[in-house]
């Protein structure tokens, strides 16, 4: 009777169908974000070109260009997510580095308090270390998995050998 109940509940919930529908809904959200981001990029690009009609503020133009590049990278990150169903940590770190540098350029290094400059510097160093270390992480994790599975196999073998009756 309990087995029948479990089978009935699985049929009722149909987990595979629920998961598939949730993934479709998630893709819809990502596509909506992509469309919204694309519209924001077009609006900011139009604003940037219209600002060329006025006297140029080099800091503002540089900030606008960096902001549009950040939006483009976010757009590419979302597209990659749609294709692979996985966030690219390297791309996210790149976007974060450019965003932090944009804020420094926008405000000006001389106008930012020393403590904040120190914090931003430490933040950028940490992001740089993460970015440099990213290519090595899969190899380290793979070696860890291999050594862990070897340990498990070794323990299984020793348990099997110890459980054998001795003559």
Secondary structure, DSSP 8 states (H G I E B T S, - for coil): -HHHHHHHHHHHH-HHHHHHHHHHHHHHHHHHHHHHHHHHHHHHHHHHHHHTTS---HHHHHHHHHHHHHHHHHHHHHHHHHHHSS--HHHHHHHHHHHHHHHHHHH-GGGS-HHHHHHHHHHHHHHHHHHHHHHHHHHHHHHHHHHHHHHHHHHHHHHHHHHS---
